[in-house]
Amino acid sequence: MEPFRRFESSALAIERANVDTDQIVPARFLKRPRSEDFGEALFHDQPQLRGTARRGEARIVVAGRNFGCGSSREHAVWALYDYGIRAAIAPSFGDIFRSNALKNGLLPVVLAEDVVAAMLQALAHAPGVRIAIDLERQSVTAPGGALHRFDIEPFARQCLLEGQDELDYTLTQAARIAEFERSYEAP
């Protein structure tokens, strides 16, 4: 997973609320191994949600509330990530989607509903306008320059900044774990 620090990108606007994981990636694509590209399955049955955004062009999704609701489908995050999306901004996310996103290098940013609505309106009037996300400062710079702060759990933030998942982090602690095991087993 690539480290997440700061980037600026155009955004894919999804004005609809309650976009569920089956809309993000249909169930028939779930039997693929993770080594395959899930980006081609993104919004496969809902191409209007993808709009005219070409793969790798828009790296941010701005969506209505409850984005990623529905079944606990990690594949939905894989499809977004493989398509080039690194962050999603919405007033709220499905709980399991949010957890899966953080574990797979995709940053879910929760902003107030009126802020997201203003971003969606700006994107509708000027597709291609840019949004900047700075994870170190935990801020989003919206079209027009308004700065908005967001919260993220410290451990998830650190893993994203380092480009690590939970297993990678555990492996960085191998020496401390080995020392603990030696001292624990000592008479």
Backbone as ProteinMPNN parsed JSONL, in Angstrom:
{"seq_chain_A": "MEPFRRFESSALAIERANVDTDQIVPARFLKRPRSEDFGEALFHDQPQLRGTARRGEARIVVAGRNFGCGSSREHAVWALYDYGIRAAIAPSFGDIFRSNALKNGLLPVVLAEDVVAAMLQALAHAPGVRIAIDLERQSVTAPGGALHRFDIEPFARQCLLEGQDELDYTLTQAARIAEFERSYEAP", "coords_chain_A": {"N_chain_A": [[0.858, -1.169, 0.0], [0.562, 2.196, -0.808], [2.129, 5.011, 0.804], [0.179, 7.543, 2.373], [0.031, 10.881, 2.244], [-0.177, 13.847, 1.392], [-2.215, 15.063, -1.163], [-3.473, 16.388, -4.24], [-6.321, 16.5, -6.256], [-8.662, 15.999, -8.957], [-12.162, 15.296, -8.489], [-14.526, 12.63, -8.178], [-17.867, 13.026, -8.335], [-20.573, 11.936, -6.488], [-23.714, 12.279, -6.07], [-25.707, 10.951, -4.806], [-27.241, 9.488, -1.908], [-26.661, 6.722, 0.331], [-25.191, 4.836, -1.248], [-24.491, 1.641, -1.845], [-22.369, -1.243, -1.099], [-22.792, -3.193, -3.021], [-23.514, -1.747, -5.244], [-21.133, -0.437, -5.658], [-19.311, -2.531, -6.243], [-20.461, -5.198, -7.981], [-21.871, -8.347, -6.855], [-21.143, -10.583, -8.421], [-18.481, -10.311, -9.03], [-17.017, -11.056, -6.885], [-15.678, -13.443, -6.532], [-13.172, -13.37, -7.534], [-9.6, -13.487, -7.096], [-7.616, -11.446, -4.844], [-5.37, -10.603, -6.142], [-6.122, -9.942, -8.689], [-7.345, -7.295, -10.86], [-9.594, -5.139, -9.55], [-10.572, -2.721, -10.257], [-11.777, -2.486, -12.765], [-14.286, -3.435, -12.286], [-15.568, -1.519, -10.85], [-18.455, 0.212, -10.065], [-19.785, -1.218, -12.015], [-22.401, -2.075, -12.769], [-23.649, 0.283, -12.461], [-22.879, 2.534, -14.159], [-23.383, 5.26, -14.411], [-22.795, 6.332, -11.967], [-20.062, 6.447, -11.954], [-19.7, 8.217, -13.938], [-18.055, 10.425, -16.152], [-15.522, 10.164, -15.323], [-12.273, 9.157, -15.834], [-10.22, 6.286, -15.365], [-7.876, 6.517, -12.763], [-7.748, 9.231, -12.961], [-9.522, 10.924, -11.391], [-8.946, 11.006, -8.027], [-10.324, 11.114, -5.76], [-13.418, 10.562, -4.169], [-16.438, 12.235, -3.79], [-19.245, 12.045, -1.947], [-22.739, 11.382, -1.166], [-24.46, 10.988, 2.018], [-23.863, 8.08, 4.097], [-22.208, 6.472, 2.511], [-21.011, 3.5, 1.041], [-22.539, 1.687, 2.452], [-24.354, -1.299, 3.44], [-23.543, -4.701, 2.624], [-20.734, -6.41, 4.148], [-18.335, -5.956, 2.394], [-15.246, -6.168, 1.417], [-14.227, -6.007, -1.07], [-15.363, -3.814, -2.326], [-13.882, -1.628, -1.467], [-11.437, -2.408, -2.559], [-12.042, -2.218, -5.288], [-12.456, 0.55, -5.631], [-9.899, 1.493, -4.845], [-8.206, 0.179, -6.699], [-9.078, 1.417, -8.99], [-7.986, 3.823, -8.733], [-8.757, 5.58, -6.791], [-8.094, 7.266, -3.803], [-9.195, 8.451, -1.615], [-12.282, 9.068, 0.083], [-14.89, 11.327, 0.508], [-17.508, 12.135, 2.587], [-20.654, 12.738, 4.325], [-21.159, 10.638, 6.041], [-20.288, 7.169, 6.53], [-20.777, 3.692, 5.743], [-20.29, 1.545, 8.479], [-18.66, -0.825, 8.371], [-17.55, -0.597, 5.831], [-16.031, 1.719, 6.203], [-14.128, 0.826, 8.074], [-12.894, -1.225, 6.539], [-11.867, 0.371, 4.495], [-9.888, 1.948, 5.785], [-8.106, -0.057, 6.476], [-7.118, -0.805, 4.053], [-5.807, 1.223, 2.74], [-7.35, 3.361, 1.808], [-8.613, 6.491, 2.403], [-11.257, 7.422, 4.423], [-13.07, 10.3, 4.729], [-14.896, 12.18, 6.909], [-17.064, 14.788, 6.657], [-19.088, 17.669, 7.446], [-22.531, 17.645, 6.468], [-23.503, 19.904, 5.037], [-21.121, 20.993, 4.094], [-20.167, 18.971, 2.42], [-22.275, 18.991, 0.586], [-21.889, 21.522, -0.566], [-19.43, 21.081, -1.81], [-20.168, 19.109, -3.673], [-21.898, 20.625, -5.229], [-20.11, 22.52, -6.283], [-18.503, 20.813, -7.796], [-20.367, 19.958, -9.652], [-20.867, 22.292, -11.073], [-18.379, 22.934, -12.087], [-16.793, 20.639, -13.311], [-13.862, 18.776, -12.672], [-12.598, 20.583, -11.024], [-10.292, 21.019, -8.329], [-9.496, 19.223, -5.345], [-7.817, 19.222, -2.283], [-6.183, 17.027, -0.064], [-4.793, 16.658, 3.062], [-3.314, 14.508, 5.026], [-1.502, 14.538, 7.142], [-1.98, 17.013, 8.359], [-4.616, 16.687, 8.746], [-6.668, 17.776, 7.081], [-8.891, 19.157, 4.599], [-8.885, 20.844, 1.596], [-11.242, 22.558, 0.012], [-12.902, 23.058, -3.214], [-12.485, 26.395, -4.199], [-11.057, 27.05, -1.981], [-11.715, 26.866, 0.767], [-10.901, 25.643, 3.978], [-11.173, 22.599, 5.689], [-11.305, 20.694, 8.613], [-10.727, 17.299, 9.659], [-11.414, 14.313, 11.576], [-9.543, 11.441, 12.601], [-8.712, 8.188, 13.703], [-5.787, 7.833, 15.684], [-4.041, 5.538, 15.322], [-4.905, 4.429, 12.844], [-4.398, 6.621, 11.215], [-1.577, 6.805, 11.426], [-0.824, 4.35, 10.26], [-1.764, 4.739, 7.606], [-0.2, 6.97, 6.86], [2.318, 5.799, 6.861], [1.987, 3.86, 4.968], [1.206, 1.293, 5.665], [-0.428, -1.774, 6.553], [-2.278, -3.413, 9.209], [-0.891, -5.799, 9.717], [1.637, -5.267, 8.59], [2.434, -3.254, 10.373], [2.568, -4.74, 12.764], [4.711, -6.414, 12.134], [6.78, -4.569, 12.192], [7.239, -4.433, 14.808], [8.584, -6.673, 15.568], [11.084, -7.177, 16.886], [10.604, -6.184, 19.483], [8.485, -7.844, 20.209], [9.774, -10.336, 20.186], [11.629, -9.903, 22.253], [9.871, -9.59, 24.425], [8.759, -12.168, 24.466], [11.048, -13.675, 25.132], [11.628, -12.633, 27.708], [9.296, -13.271, 29.046], [9.269, -16.018, 29.038], [11.454, -16.571, 30.564], [12.962, -17.97, 33.527]], "CA_chain_A": [[0.0, 0.0, 0.0], [1.409, 3.387, -0.884], [1.9, 5.963, 1.895], [-0.775, 8.628, 2.127], [0.454, 12.102, 2.926], [-0.97, 14.962, 0.886], [-2.331, 15.113, -2.606], [-4.528, 17.212, -4.81], [-6.879, 15.771, -7.388], [-10.071, 16.208, -9.281], [-12.98, 14.37, -7.7], [-15.7, 11.989, -8.737], [-19.013, 13.451, -7.536], [-21.704, 11.004, -6.426], [-24.657, 13.053, -5.256], [-26.689, 10.048, -4.211], [-27.008, 8.922, -0.571], [-26.84, 5.269, 0.491], [-24.559, 4.023, -2.288], [-24.051, 0.467, -1.099], [-21.207, -1.968, -1.617], [-23.181, -3.935, -4.229], [-23.443, -0.788, -6.343], [-19.719, -0.148, -5.882], [-18.804, -3.703, -6.97], [-21.5, -6.232, -7.954], [-21.522, -9.615, -6.214], [-20.554, -11.579, -9.319], [-17.039, -10.097, -9.122], [-16.408, -11.332, -5.585], [-14.921, -14.697, -6.516], [-11.817, -13.107, -8.022], [-8.589, -13.318, -6.043], [-7.191, -10.051, -4.659], [-4.297, -10.281, -7.095], [-6.715, -9.419, -9.922], [-7.727, -5.884, -10.882], [-11.012, -4.912, -9.263], [-10.935, -1.4, -10.77], [-12.677, -2.607, -13.921], [-15.626, -3.779, -11.801], [-16.118, -0.384, -10.106], [-19.742, 0.718, -10.547], [-20.018, -1.943, -13.268], [-23.826, -2.05, -13.103], [-24.119, 1.651, -12.224], [-21.849, 3.386, -14.769], [-23.691, 6.675, -14.226], [-22.133, 6.779, -10.743], [-18.68, 6.733, -12.327], [-19.751, 9.368, -14.827], [-17.034, 10.493, -17.195], [-14.186, 10.086, -14.713], [-11.432, 8.075, -16.338], [-9.418, 5.578, -14.384], [-6.66, 7.172, -12.317], [-7.871, 10.682, -13.142], [-10.071, 11.43, -10.131], [-8.437, 10.157, -6.95], [-11.185, 11.375, -4.61], [-14.868, 10.471, -4.347], [-17.246, 13.054, -2.895], [-20.522, 11.327, -2.028], [-23.787, 11.633, -0.181], [-24.329, 10.285, 3.299], [-23.932, 6.625, 4.213], [-21.497, 5.854, 1.391], [-20.445, 2.199, 1.362], [-23.394, 0.918, 3.352], [-24.684, -2.619, 2.9], [-22.808, -5.876, 3.086], [-19.329, -6.215, 4.543], [-17.649, -6.348, 1.168], [-13.945, -5.523, 1.272], [-14.021, -5.848, -2.509], [-15.774, -2.467, -2.719], [-12.707, -0.783, -1.253], [-10.44, -2.817, -3.55], [-12.434, -1.679, -6.595], [-12.148, 1.984, -5.6], [-8.443, 1.661, -4.787], [-7.624, -0.252, -7.972], [-9.473, 2.396, -9.997], [-7.144, 4.991, -8.508], [-9.331, 6.399, -5.715], [-7.331, 7.156, -2.557], [-9.958, 9.002, -0.499], [-13.707, 9.327, -0.117], [-15.406, 12.361, 1.4], [-18.959, 12.014, 2.714], [-21.113, 13.064, 5.676], [-21.078, 9.418, 6.841], [-19.945, 5.953, 5.8], [-21.126, 2.421, 6.364], [-19.248, 1.258, 9.472], [-17.72, -1.853, 7.918], [-16.831, 0.001, 4.709], [-15.037, 2.645, 6.771], [-13.063, 0.0, 8.64], [-12.184, -1.854, 5.424], [-11.132, 1.411, 3.778], [-8.693, 2.288, 6.547], [-7.177, -1.198, 6.459], [-6.672, -1.053, 2.685], [-5.143, 2.388, 2.163], [-8.285, 4.358, 1.293], [-8.962, 7.378, 3.512], [-12.628, 7.931, 4.488], [-13.096, 11.601, 5.403], [-16.244, 12.609, 7.28], [-17.258, 16.231, 6.79], [-20.488, 18.045, 7.663], [-23.38, 17.469, 5.287], [-23.546, 21.133, 4.238], [-19.81, 21.14, 3.446], [-20.159, 18.014, 1.309], [-23.235, 19.489, -0.412], [-21.232, 22.63, -1.281], [-18.42, 20.468, -2.691], [-20.881, 18.472, -4.784], [-22.388, 21.701, -6.09], [-18.945, 23.07, -6.996], [-18.095, 19.81, -8.79], [-21.383, 19.938, -10.714], [-20.72, 23.514, -11.877], [-17.046, 22.991, -12.707], [-16.128, 19.331, -13.21], [-12.415, 18.883, -12.799], [-11.992, 21.401, -9.983], [-9.435, 20.179, -7.518], [-9.628, 19.149, -3.893], [-6.56, 18.774, -1.671], [-6.312, 16.345, 1.221], [-3.533, 16.579, 3.787], [-3.534, 13.626, 6.174], [-0.671, 14.969, 8.266], [-2.679, 18.128, 9.024], [-6.02, 16.277, 8.85], [-7.46, 18.852, 6.491], [-9.338, 19.112, 3.211], [-9.08, 22.152, 0.98], [-12.34, 22.398, -0.935], [-12.882, 24.007, -4.333], [-12.69, 27.741, -3.678], [-10.043, 27.3, -0.97], [-12.118, 26.7, 2.165], [-10.19, 24.571, 4.667], [-12.021, 21.848, 6.62], [-10.575, 19.702, 9.405], [-11.419, 16.037, 9.886], [-10.862, 13.45, 12.61], [-9.192, 10.076, 12.257], [-8.065, 7.516, 14.822], [-4.331, 7.973, 15.552], [-3.387, 4.343, 14.769], [-5.243, 4.363, 11.416], [-3.659, 7.724, 10.579], [-0.17, 6.433, 11.337], [-0.694, 3.283, 9.26], [-1.907, 5.338, 6.283], [0.974, 7.795, 6.596], [3.46, 4.922, 6.611], [1.684, 2.902, 3.916], [1.194, -0.017, 6.299], [-1.657, -2.307, 7.115], [-2.051, -3.842, 10.587], [0.146, -6.828, 9.73], [2.916, -4.573, 8.387], [2.772, -2.596, 11.627], [2.97, -5.781, 13.706], [6.051, -6.866, 11.748], [7.774, -3.572, 12.624], [7.417, -4.629, 16.246], [9.104, -8.036, 15.743], [12.132, -7.217, 17.907], [9.954, -5.997, 20.795], [7.713, -9.058, 20.478], [10.743, -11.381, 20.522], [12.148, -9.593, 23.589], [8.814, -9.922, 25.374], [8.669, -13.628, 24.576], [12.21, -14.146, 25.882], [11.495, -12.268, 29.124], [8.129, -13.963, 29.579], [9.611, -17.43, 29.22], [12.591, -16.693, 31.475], [12.561, -18.454, 34.869]], "C_chain_A": [[0.903, 1.229, 0.0], [1.107, 4.348, 0.273], [0.961, 7.081, 1.458], [-0.304, 9.823, 2.926], [-0.483, 13.249, 2.536], [-1.056, 14.815, -0.621], [-3.51, 15.979, -2.997], [-5.01, 16.505, -6.066], [-8.254, 16.32, -7.741], [-10.855, 15.138, -8.53], [-14.141, 13.836, -8.518], [-16.869, 12.331, -7.822], [-20.127, 12.417, -7.639], [-22.723, 11.629, -5.485], [-25.663, 12.196, -4.502], [-26.275, 9.614, -2.796], [-27.186, 7.403, -0.646], [-26.321, 4.45, -0.69], [-23.949, 2.827, -1.564], [-22.926, -0.28, -1.804], [-21.551, -2.785, -2.859], [-23.209, -3.01, -5.449], [-21.983, -0.47, -6.677], [-19.065, -1.29, -6.653], [-19.843, -4.816, -6.856], [-20.98, -7.583, -7.455], [-20.827, -10.603, -7.147], [-19.043, -11.424, -9.476], [-16.292, -10.548, -7.857], [-15.565, -12.606, -5.545], [-13.497, -14.537, -7.034], [-10.837, -13.067, -6.864], [-8.151, -11.855, -5.963], [-6.107, -9.654, -5.656], [-4.838, -9.753, -8.422], [-7.127, -7.967, -9.746], [-9.23, -5.748, -10.659], [-11.493, -3.568, -9.798], [-11.906, -1.468, -11.932], [-14.105, -2.941, -13.504], [-16.302, -2.611, -11.079], [-17.362, 0.173, -10.792], [-20.14, 0.046, -11.875], [-21.484, -1.88, -13.709], [-24.445, -0.67, -12.915], [-23.138, 2.637, -12.858], [-22.133, 4.88, -14.613], [-23.059, 7.206, -12.94], [-20.675, 7.138, -11.013], [-18.613, 7.955, -13.232], [-18.679, 9.309, -15.887], [-15.621, 10.404, -16.632], [-13.424, 8.883, -15.256], [-10.571, 7.524, -15.214], [-8.126, 6.334, -14.072], [-6.711, 8.684, -12.379], [-8.366, 11.337, -11.852], [-9.616, 10.479, -9.029], [-9.255, 10.311, -5.675], [-12.63, 11.162, -5.038], [-15.495, 11.43, -3.34], [-18.667, 12.524, -3.048], [-21.498, 11.778, -0.948], [-23.595, 10.765, 1.049], [-24.449, 8.768, 3.149], [-23.281, 5.908, 3.025], [-20.879, 4.539, 1.851], [-21.26, 1.398, 2.358], [-23.629, -0.472, 2.745], [-23.777, -3.7, 3.446], [-21.344, -5.559, 3.357], [-18.421, -6.716, 3.434], [-16.35, -5.563, 1.014], [-13.632, -5.236, -0.191], [-14.407, -4.452, -2.998], [-14.608, -1.5, -2.556], [-11.636, -1.124, -2.285], [-10.76, -2.214, -4.913], [-12.129, -0.181, -6.672], [-10.642, 2.206, -5.668], [-7.797, 1.295, -6.126], [-7.975, 0.699, -9.111], [-8.64, 3.682, -9.876], [-7.641, 5.912, -7.408], [-8.521, 6.174, -4.443], [-8.1, 7.685, -1.355], [-11.414, 9.163, -0.908], [-14.131, 10.341, 0.938], [-16.923, 12.237, 1.401], [-19.366, 12.446, 4.126], [-21.065, 11.856, 6.62], [-20.78, 8.244, 5.923], [-20.562, 4.757, 6.499], [-19.983, 2.027, 7.28], [-18.211, 0.26, 8.971], [-16.921, -1.333, 6.728], [-15.708, 0.899, 5.235], [-13.853, 1.871, 7.334], [-12.228, -0.655, 7.539], [-11.342, -0.84, 4.658], [-9.816, 1.722, 4.488], [-7.648, 1.181, 6.495], [-6.577, -1.445, 5.081], [-6.139, 0.194, 1.979], [-6.05, 3.437, 1.552], [-8.781, 5.192, 2.475], [-10.426, 7.81, 3.434], [-12.657, 9.215, 5.325], [-14.55, 11.988, 5.653], [-16.234, 14.117, 7.464], [-18.756, 16.503, 6.946], [-21.272, 17.975, 6.355], [-23.439, 18.727, 4.423], [-22.227, 21.392, 3.505], [-19.728, 20.222, 2.23], [-21.108, 18.477, 0.211], [-22.616, 20.628, -1.224], [-20.157, 22.094, -2.228], [-19.086, 19.828, -3.905], [-21.407, 19.516, -5.761], [-21.247, 22.308, -6.907], [-18.488, 22.113, -8.083], [-19.091, 19.74, -9.944], [-21.223, 21.146, -11.643], [-19.395, 23.577, -12.623], [-16.347, 21.639, -12.541], [-14.63, 19.493, -13.44], [-11.776, 19.808, -11.791], [-11.281, 20.47, -9.004], [-9.736, 20.322, -6.034], [-8.286, 18.648, -3.377], [-6.86, 18.134, -0.324], [-4.915, 16.221, 1.818], [-3.778, 15.75, 5.046], [-2.698, 14.041, 7.373], [-1.354, 16.072, 9.063], [-4.161, 17.829, 9.255], [-6.948, 17.375, 8.336], [-7.793, 18.557, 5.035], [-9.477, 20.548, 2.746], [-10.071, 21.967, -0.156], [-12.141, 23.31, -2.143], [-13.214, 25.4, -3.784], [-11.754, 28.071, -2.528], [-10.441, 27.148, 0.479], [-11.42, 25.479, 2.762], [-11.111, 23.931, 5.698], [-11.179, 20.787, 7.31], [-11.413, 18.432, 9.531], [-10.695, 15.236, 10.957], [-10.557, 12.073, 12.04], [-8.498, 9.47, 13.476], [-6.544, 7.572, 14.62], [-3.642, 6.748, 14.932], [-3.662, 4.219, 13.27], [-4.485, 5.442, 10.649], [-2.202, 7.338, 10.375], [0.048, 5.343, 10.285], [-0.809, 3.851, 7.845], [-0.69, 6.19, 5.913], [2.191, 6.953, 6.221], [3.226, 3.947, 5.46], [1.686, 1.475, 4.433], [-0.22, -0.464, 6.61], [-1.321, -2.811, 8.524], [-0.954, -4.904, 10.694], [1.528, -6.209, 9.536], [3.371, -3.904, 9.688], [3.273, -3.616, 12.647], [4.386, -6.26, 13.402], [7.132, -5.858, 12.134], [8.079, -3.72, 14.111], [8.04, -5.988, 16.572], [10.163, -8.119, 16.838], [11.539, -7.071, 19.302], [9.146, -7.228, 21.183], [8.648, -10.182, 20.9], [11.315, -11.155, 21.92], [11.114, -9.921, 24.659], [8.719, -11.426, 25.573], [9.843, -14.203, 25.365], [12.048, -13.853, 27.364], [10.316, -12.987, 29.781], [8.446, -15.417, 29.903], [10.768, -17.632, 30.193], [12.124, -17.141, 32.855], [12.518, -17.387, 35.922]], "O_chain_A": [[1.892, 1.282, 0.731], [-0.049, 4.481, 0.677], [0.968, 7.498, 0.299], [-0.248, 9.773, 4.155], [-1.436, 13.572, 3.245], [-0.069, 14.479, -1.276], [-4.408, 16.257, -2.202], [-4.212, 15.977, -6.841], [-8.908, 16.999, -6.949], [-10.276, 14.189, -8.0], [-14.66, 14.498, -9.416], [-16.859, 11.96, -6.648], [-20.568, 12.068, -8.734], [-22.61, 11.524, -4.264], [-26.39, 12.697, -3.644], [-25.092, 9.4, -2.53], [-27.792, 6.882, -1.582], [-26.954, 3.471, -1.087], [-23.016, 2.974, -0.776], [-22.582, 0.014, -2.949], [-20.668, -3.044, -3.677], [-22.952, -3.455, -6.567], [-21.639, -0.259, -7.841], [-18.341, -1.045, -7.618], [-20.085, -5.326, -5.762], [-19.804, -7.91, -7.615], [-19.996, -11.389, -6.692], [-18.389, -12.323, -10.005], [-15.069, -10.429, -7.782], [-14.81, -12.81, -4.595], [-12.705, -15.478, -6.974], [-11.2, -12.655, -5.762], [-8.308, -11.111, -6.931], [-5.958, -8.473, -5.971], [-4.083, -9.174, -9.204], [-7.244, -7.472, -8.625], [-10.033, -6.189, -11.481], [-12.695, -3.298, -9.794], [-12.769, -0.601, -12.072], [-15.037, -2.752, -14.286], [-17.48, -2.699, -10.733], [-17.319, 0.558, -11.96], [-20.753, 0.673, -12.74], [-21.772, -1.659, -14.885], [-25.632, -0.477, -13.18], [-22.61, 3.5, -12.157], [-21.206, 5.687, -14.679], [-22.811, 8.406, -12.83], [-20.121, 8.03, -10.372], [-17.594, 8.643, -13.287], [-18.423, 8.249, -16.459], [-14.642, 10.549, -17.364], [-13.875, 7.743, -15.15], [-10.249, 8.217, -14.248], [-7.386, 6.735, -14.969], [-5.799, 9.351, -11.892], [-7.695, 12.205, -11.293], [-9.877, 9.278, -9.098], [-8.934, 9.722, -4.643], [-13.018, 11.539, -6.144], [-15.122, 11.433, -2.167], [-19.229, 12.547, -4.142], [-21.14, 12.446, 0.023], [-22.695, 9.927, 1.113], [-25.052, 8.259, 2.204], [-23.756, 4.858, 2.591], [-20.289, 4.471, 2.929], [-20.724, 0.521, 3.036], [-23.144, -0.765, 1.652], [-23.305, -3.626, 4.581], [-20.797, -4.574, 2.861], [-17.816, -7.782, 3.544], [-16.357, -4.427, 0.538], [-12.862, -4.327, -0.505], [-13.843, -3.96, -3.975], [-14.377, -0.649, -3.415], [-10.994, -0.224, -2.828], [-9.861, -1.753, -5.617], [-11.599, 0.294, -7.677], [-10.166, 3.018, -6.461], [-6.939, 2.024, -6.624], [-7.243, 0.776, -10.097], [-8.599, 4.506, -10.79], [-7.006, 6.927, -7.121], [-8.287, 5.033, -4.045], [-7.73, 7.418, -0.211], [-11.733, 9.366, -2.079], [-13.774, 10.224, 2.11], [-17.552, 12.234, 0.343], [-18.523, 12.515, 5.021], [-20.948, 12.012, 7.835], [-20.987, 8.309, 4.712], [-20.838, 4.798, 7.698], [-18.819, 2.159, 6.902], [-17.011, 0.481, 9.131], [-15.724, -1.605, 6.63], [-14.575, 0.835, 4.758], [-12.701, 2.231, 7.092], [-10.999, -0.643, 7.599], [-10.234, -1.152, 4.221], [-8.758, 1.754, 3.86], [-6.448, 1.452, 6.472], [-5.624, -2.214, 4.953], [-6.033, 0.213, 0.753], [-5.571, 4.323, 0.844], [-9.313, 4.643, 3.44], [-10.811, 8.494, 2.485], [-12.303, 9.198, 6.504], [-15.337, 12.107, 4.715], [-15.51, 14.657, 8.3], [-19.585, 15.657, 6.613], [-20.73, 18.217, 5.276], [-23.427, 18.627, 3.197], [-22.229, 21.952, 2.409], [-19.284, 20.628, 1.157], [-20.782, 18.369, -0.971], [-22.801, 20.691, -2.44], [-19.999, 22.608, -3.335], [-18.62, 19.989, -5.033], [-21.365, 19.316, -6.975], [-21.411, 22.577, -8.097], [-18.123, 22.547, -9.176], [-18.703, 19.49, -11.086], [-21.421, 21.034, -12.853], [-19.304, 24.206, -13.678], [-15.426, 21.505, -11.735], [-14.2, 20.259, -14.301], [-10.55, 19.844, -11.682], [-11.627, 19.296, -8.872], [-10.16, 21.371, -5.549], [-7.686, 17.751, -3.968], [-7.678, 18.63, 0.451], [-3.983, 15.744, 1.17], [-4.373, 16.23, 6.011], [-3.147, 13.907, 8.512], [-1.315, 16.072, 10.293], [-4.872, 18.616, 9.88], [-7.859, 17.835, 9.023], [-7.088, 17.821, 4.343], [-10.106, 21.37, 3.412], [-9.781, 21.308, -1.154], [-11.317, 24.223, -2.108], [-14.137, 25.544, -2.983], [-11.652, 29.23, -2.128], [-9.59, 27.286, 1.359], [-11.355, 24.421, 2.137], [-11.751, 24.627, 6.486], [-10.426, 20.064, 6.657], [-12.643, 18.48, 9.514], [-9.511, 15.453, 11.214], [-11.225, 11.602, 11.119], [-7.779, 10.165, 14.194], [-6.065, 7.379, 13.502], [-2.749, 6.906, 14.1], [-2.744, 3.933, 12.501], [-3.986, 5.192, 9.552], [-1.652, 7.519, 9.289], [1.0, 5.411, 9.508], [-0.026, 3.478, 6.971], [-0.21, 6.132, 4.781], [2.992, 7.344, 5.372], [4.16, 3.277, 5.02], [2.111, 0.554, 3.736], [-1.098, 0.351, 6.892], [-0.189, -2.648, 8.98], [-0.179, -4.907, 11.651], [2.479, -6.575, 10.227], [4.543, -3.979, 10.057], [4.281, -3.388, 13.315], [5.173, -6.487, 14.321], [8.276, -6.243, 12.377], [9.073, -3.185, 14.603], [8.027, -6.41, 17.728], [10.138, -9.05, 17.643], [11.95, -7.784, 20.217], [9.121, -7.614, 22.352], [8.362, -10.903, 21.855], [11.469, -12.105, 22.688], [11.462, -10.478, 25.7], [8.612, -11.907, 26.701], [9.661, -15.114, 26.173], [12.302, -14.723, 28.197], [10.363, -13.275, 30.977], [7.969, -15.973, 30.892], [11.033, -18.762, 30.604], [11.046, -16.76, 33.312], [12.198, -17.67, 37.076]]}, "name": "protein", "num_of_chains": 1, "seq": "MEPFRRFESSALAIERANVDTDQIVPARFLKRPRSEDFGEALFHDQPQLRGTARRGEARIVVAGRNFGCGSSREHAVWALYDYGIRAAIAPSFGDIFRSNALKNGLLPVVLAEDVVAAMLQALAHAPGVRIAIDLERQSVTAPGGALHRFDIEPFARQCLLEGQDELDYTLTQAARIAEFERSYEAP"}
